[in-house]
Amino acid sequence: MSSLDQVPLAPSVFTATAGDIVILKIGPGTCDYRVHHALLTHHSEYFRKALCGDWKEAREGVVPLLDVELQIFKFFVEWLYTGGEEDWMKSYNALGLVLLKAYVFGDRFIAPVFRSAIMDNIISHVLVPDKNDGLPDASMELINYAYTNIASKNAVVQLLVDGFCKHWSFEKGSIKTVHKELPSAFLHRILGRFGEEQSKALIDCRKRAAVAQRKMDEYRNYEKAPFTEAQTQYRAASNKEKRLKKELHNRCYREHGTDQDKKHCAEACVHMRYDKDADYGFFE
């Protein structure tokens, strides 16, 4: 039941607190935390399976998670009981990395609604630096963590690629060393992104617009018919260029909960289709 469309309404906190408690042993220091069974099993398929049937965890009501960071677990529990972003979130340092780790937690423990909420927060908080395009200035640490822990098909990976291509410059890293610091698969996708920016269709539009502009300048004060024709050509080329740029930059990276939600979003944005053979996220 990993699909968001298949998840029924969550139990209210009031209802959940009337039920059983599960003990989760978190981190190498083995801190015990008590979480209500109903909330935990509703939002996570992993815990739903672990706490049912004849498993030891189900019999004892105890689940050891010794390799989970306490900070990330706290993130998940806060979300379980509040259902959204609160002031506690603002206290985190290195928010981008914390959010990526929380995203990986949601993926590992098959908690799709939580993962989708985290993706929304990544978009809201990490994508703030440039209000013109909303792309993040992805650090080496974020990129390497993502490529180590997140599947290539996920939109968050393409988001980091697009952000890196937008913001990286020689001042932020040496061309002599950057290829050694980044995963080869990431560099492969960078080539794809720069290729999109210089697509033949976009370049052709710019050329046609430039030619039409020269004709307009030439005929502006002399011949009305040729000027009008050139003006029409210029507008057509410019409008097509704007449309292509919109397809290139109006990208939605969200993990929509339902097909209807995605369809509604598609009226304004384009969405990613991952091509396994190309190892690239195409937006269309």
N, C-alpha and C positions, 0 to 999 in steps of 0.2 A: 504494500500500500504506500509506495513512495511518491505517487503522483499527487500533486496538490488537489486536483479535481476530485480525488477519491477520499480525501480526509473530511470526516464529518465535523460538525461544530464542536469546538473544545468545551470541556466541562467548565463551569464557572469555578472560580477559586473557592467560593463558599461550599459548593458541592464537593470539590476535590478534598478540601480539608476535613471532611467528615469521613474520609476513607483511610486506607492503609498508608503506612510510611515505608519508604525504601531508604536503606543506608548506602550511600555511595562513598567509597574509600578513594580519595583523590590525591594524586601526586605521590612522589617517592617518599614524602614525609608521612604519608597515610593519614590525612585529615578526614574525619568522618563527617559527612553532611547528610541531613535527612530531608528528603524531598517526597512530596505526596505522589503516590503510585499512579493515580488517575491522570495527573498532568504529564508525568514522565512518559507513561505508556501511550498516551494520546498523541503526543508530538513526535515521538521517536519510534520508528519501526524496530530499531536495534533493541531498545529496552522492552518493547512490546513482546518481542520473541524471547529475550533473555529472562523475563519475569513471568513467563507462562510455561505450562507443562511441567516436566519432571527435572528441569535443570536445577543445579545446586543453587544458583542465584534466586530462582523462583521459590525454592523451599525455604531458604534462609532469609530472603528479602535483603540480601547484601550483594552489591556489585563492585568489585575492585576495578578502579581505573587509574592504575599507578603511573601511566605515562601521560596523563592529562594535566595540563597546566592549571593551577588553581585560579588564576586570573581569567582564563577562558571559560572555565566551568562556572565561575561567578557570573560571567556575562550571560551564559545560557540560562542559569537559574533566575537571574533578574528578569530576563525576557519571559520565562515561563509564567512568572507570577504577575508581571505588569503588562505583558503583551505588546510592549512598544518601547520607544526611546524615552528615557527619563534623564533627570539631571545627573544621575550617577555616571552616565556614559561620558560626560564632559570631563571627568576626572582622569581619564586614561591618557597616558603619554604614548607617543608613537602610534596614534590611532589607526593609521593605515595598516600596520602590521598586526595589531590586535584584531582588527576586523577581518583580515585575511585568515588569521588563525581561527577565529570564531566561525568563519565560512567553512573551513576545513573540518572543524568539529561537527557542524551541521551535516556535512557530506558524509563523514565517517559514521555518525550515529543515525543516519537516515532520518533526519528531521527537516523535511523539505520546506515547511512553512517558516521555520527559524532561519534556514539558509536563505530563503527569499527575502526575509526581513533584513538579514545582514547585508545582502546585495543592495537593497534599497539604501541602507545606511552608508555603504561604501560609496554609492553614487552621490548621496547627499553631503557627505563629509570629506571624502577623499577627492572628489571632483570639483572642489571649490576654487583652486588656484587661478584658473583662467575662466572668467565668466562668459567669455565669447564662445568657447567651445566646450567647456566643462570637462576637459580631459585632465587626468592627474599627471603630476610630475613624478613619474614612477622611479623610485630609488632602486639601486642595485639589490639592496636587501629584500625589498618587496618582490622584485622580479625573480630572484633566485629561490625565495621561499615558495612563490606561486608555482614555479616549474618543478619544484621538488614534491609538492603536495597536492596540486590541483590538476585534474584531467584537462588535456589540451582542448577538448570540445566545449568547455565551459566559457561563457561570454566574458567572465572576469579576466581570463588570460588575454583575450583579444583587446580588452579595455586597457590593460597595462602596455601592450604593444602600441596601441594608438596613442596613448599618452606619452610614451617614451619618444616616439617619432615627432610629436608636436613640440616637446620641450627640450630635448637633449641638444647640447651644443658642445663645441670643443672646450669651452670654459669649464664645463661640468665633468669632463673626463677626457683623457687623452685618447686619440685615435689609435695610438700604439698599444694601448692596454685594454680598451673597452671590450674587444672581442675575446679577451682572455677571462674577463670578469662575468660575462653573460653566457647563458646556455646557448648552444648552437641552434637549437630549435627556435629560440627566441629571435636570434639573428635572422633565421630563415623567414620568419613572419615579418620582420622589419622590412626585408626586401619586398615582400608582397604589399605592405602598406605604402611604401614609397612608390611602388609601381602603380598603385591605385591613384595616388596623388597626381601622377603624370600620365594618366590614361590617354590613349590616342583620341578618344571622343572629346575629352575635355580640351586637349591641345587644339584639335580641329576647330572647336567652337571659338576659342580665343583668336585663332588665325582668321576665321571668317569675320569675326567682329572687328578685328583690326583693319582688314581690307575694306569692309563696309564703312568704317569710320573715316578712312582716307578718302573714299569716294564722296562721303557727305561733306567733308571739308573742301573738296575740290569743286563740288557743284552747289554749295550752299547759297551763294549769291548770284548764280548765273542761270542754271537750268533746273526748273522745278521738278519735271518728271524723273530725270535721273537721280535727283536728290531724294525724292520720295521713295523710289525703288531701293536706293542704298539704305535709307532709314529703316525700311521694312526688313531688309536683310540683317541690319545691325540688331534690331529688336529681336528677331527670330534667333539669331546666334546667341545673344545675351540671355534670353529667356531659357534657352536650352542649357547654357552654361550654369545658370542659377539652379536649374532642376538637377543637373548632375552633381553640383556642389552640395545640394540639399541631401541627395542620396548618399553622398560621401561623408557628410558631417552630422546629419540628423539621425544618429544611430541610437537605438535603445539597447541598453545592456541588461535591463531588468529581467528577472526570472518570473514571468507572469504566472499568477496562480491558476488562471483558466484560459481556455482558448478565446472566450468572449472578451476577456480583458486584453489579451494580446491583439485581437482583431480591432478593438477600439483604439488601441495605441498605434496600430499600423496606419491609421488615417493621417497621422502626423510624422511618424518615424518609420525607419526601416529596421529589420531584425536580422540577427545573425543566423546563417546556415553553415554549420561546420562541415568542411570537406576533409575527410580523413586522408585521402590520397595526397592532397595538396598540403595537409596540416595547416589549414588556414580558415579563418572565420569570414565568410563572404556575407555582406549585408545586402539584402534585396527586399 
